[in-house]
Amino acid sequence: MDPYFMIEHAHELATPLGKVARKGAEMKDLRLIPDGAVIWQGDTIVFTGTSREAGSWLDKTLKPGQKIEAIDASGYTLIPGFVDPHTHFVFGGYRDDEFNSRLAGASYMEIMEAGGGIAATNRATQTASPEELYQSGWDRLERMLDLGITTVEGKTGYGEDTETEDKMLQVMERLDRDHPIDVVKTYMGAHAVPPRFRGRPDDYVDYLIREGLPMAEGRAEFCDVFTEKNVFELDQSERLLEAARQRGFKLKMHADEIVPLGGAGLAAKLKATSADHLLKASDHDLLAMRDAGVIATLLPLTAFSLKEPYARGRFMIDQGLAVALGTDLNPGSCYSQSIPLMIALATIYMELTVEEALTAVTLNAAAALDLAASRGSLEVGKKADMLLLDCPNHGHLSYHFAMNLVEGVIKDGVMVRRPPTLTGMAR
C-alpha cells in the first residue's frame, strides 16, 4: 500500500478553485482555511481541509499497517505551486550591454534594427553546445524552484535555422526529464526574421511551415509568434498559426507589445489559448479575447525592464477577462524570473488585488498552458505541487513586497525544498 503524506496545522491554506481559468470578479475568490491540511498519495492530492477534518478522514481511510508521514507546518501559509506560463529560459550568451544602452536612452526596436536584440542571442545560441545550454538552463530552473515555480513554459526562438531550434527543443526535453520542474515546450521559430530572409518575411514563414513545424510536431505543445509591426504582421502570423493548428499545436501569441497592431484581435479570431504582453491592445480586441475565451497573460517584469506603461490588468479583470501572470525570463528585455517582484508590480502598479495575483500565477497560469485540470490549485485529484510560505497568510505576498517568502516546495508529492525548522514524523 502506498503511504500517505500530510501537511497539517498550516496557519492558512489559500487556494483558488476550479479546473478552468477564473474570469473577472471570480479571480478574487480564494478558499481560505485556517489550520489547513493537505493529504496526498503518490503525486496526487486526496484531501484538503482543516487539520481536524484531516484527522477524521485518516481515521476512516487508513488501513491496518498503512503509514502516513505528517509534517507540522505551524506558522506557515500553504498555497499551490507557482506556474510560469511565459519564458525563454534556454539561450546562449547575455545582453547586459543592451540593457545598459536602453538605460542610456536606446529603444528596444532601435537595438534590434542595429543587429542586436534577438539576433544577438540567436548567434550565441547557435554557437553554444547542447551541454552548455543544458547546464545554463538547469541553473535557471534551480533558481525558479527556489522561488516556488513548479511548472514552467519554455520557448524556442533563438535559432535562425531548424537545426538550432531542434537543439533548443532537445535541451528542454532533457531538462523536462531530469529536473523536478515540469517544462511545457513551445515552438517559436517566428521570433525574429533572420538576416538571410531580411525583407522577405513571407518567405521565412514558408520556411517555418515547411521545415520548422514538422521538426517540432509532437514535441512542442504550443506554437507562438512575435506578432509585431516590421516583424511578423497579422497576415503572416495567421498563416503560420493556422498551419501549426493543422499539425496539432495549440496556439499562443506575443501580441500588441510595442504598437497596437491588432494581435489581440487575431488571438480572439483564432481562439488561441493565450495572448501575451498586451501593453497596447485595444478595448475592442480585449473584449473579443474575453468572448473567445483567450487568456490574457501579462508580463509586468518586461514593462518594468523596458520602462513601458504596464498592461491594463485592472481594466481587463473588470471587463471579465481571465488574466494570468508570467515572468518572460529572457536575455534581452527581461533577464529575471522573480515571481516576488512580478507580484509586487502586478498589485502596486497594475492594481490587481493580492487574491487576483495569486490566482493569476497559479490556476490561471496553469490554464494558459492548458493544464488547469491537473494543477494550479489545492484540490482533490490535482498534482501535489505546493508551497510553504514563511508568513502567516497570503496577504504577505503583496505586503512583504519583492521578497521571496517560499521556504518549502513540494513537487509531485516530493519535498524538493525543505525549511530547516520544519518537523515531520511518521504516525
C-alpha positions, 0 to 999 in steps of 0.5 A: 500500500502506498503511504500517505503524506500530510501537511497539517496545522498550516496557519492558512491554506489559500487556494483558488478553485476550479479546473478552468481559468477564473474570469473577472470578479471570480479571480478574487475568490480564494478558499481560505482555511485556517489550520489547513491540511493537505493529504496526498498519495503518490503525486496526487492530492486526496484531501484538503481541509482543516487539520481536524477534518484531516484527522477524521478522514485518516481515521476512516481511510487508513488501513491496518499497517498503512503509514502516513508521514505528517509534517507540522507546518505551524506558522506557515501559509500553504498555497499551490505551486507557482506556474510560469506560463511565459519564458525563454529560459534556454539561450546562449550568451547575455545582453547586459550591454543592451540593457545598459544602452536602453538605460542610456536612452536606446529603444528596444526596436532601435537595438534590434534594427542595429543587429542586436536584440534577438539576433544577438542571442540567436548567434550565441545560441547557435554557437553554444553546445547542447551541454552548455545550454543544458547546464545554463538552463538547469541553473535557471530552473534551480533558481525558479524552484527556489522561488516556488515555480513548479511548472514552467513554459519554455520557448524556442526562438533563438535559432535562425535555422531548424537545426538550432531550434531542434537543439533548443527543443532537445535541451528542454526535453532533457531538462523536462526529464531530469529536473523536478520542474515540469517544462511545457515546450513551445515552438517559436521559430517566428521570433525574429526574421533572420538576416538571410530572409531580411525583407522577405518575411513571407518567405521565412514563414514558408520556411517555418511551415515547411521545415520548422513545424514538422521538426517540432510536431509532437514535441512542442505543445504550443506554437507562438509568434512575435506578432509585431509591426516590421516583424511578423504582421497579422497576415503572416502570423495567421498563416503560420498559426493556422498551419501549426493548428493543422499539425496539432499545436495549440496556439499562443501569441506575443501580441500588441507589445510595442504598437497596437497592431491588432494581435489581440484581435487575431488571438480572439479570431483564432481562439488561441489559448493565450495572448501575451504582453498586451501593453497596447491592445485595444478595448475592442480586441480585449473584449473579443479575447474575453468572448473567445475565451483567450487568456490574457497573460501579462508580463509586468517584469518586461514593462518594468525592464523596458520602462513601458506603461504596464498592461491594463490588468485592472481594466481587463479583470473588470471587463471579465477577462481571465488574466494570468501572470508570467515572468518572460525570463529572457536575455534581452528585455527581461533577464529575471524570473522573480515571481516576488517582484512580478507580484509586487508590480502586478498589485502596486502598479497594475492594481490587481488585488493580492487574491487576483495575483495569486490566482493569476500565477497559479490556476490561471497560469496553469490554464494558459498552458492548458493544464488547469485540470491537473494543477494550479490549485489545492484540490482533490485529484490535482498534482501535489505541487505546493508551497510553504510560505514563511508568513502567516497568510497570503496577504504577505505576498503583496505586503512583504513586497519583492521578497521571496517568502517560499521556504518549502516546495513540494513537487509531485508529492516530493519535498524538493525544498525543505525549511530547516525548522520544519518537523515531520514524523511518521504516525 
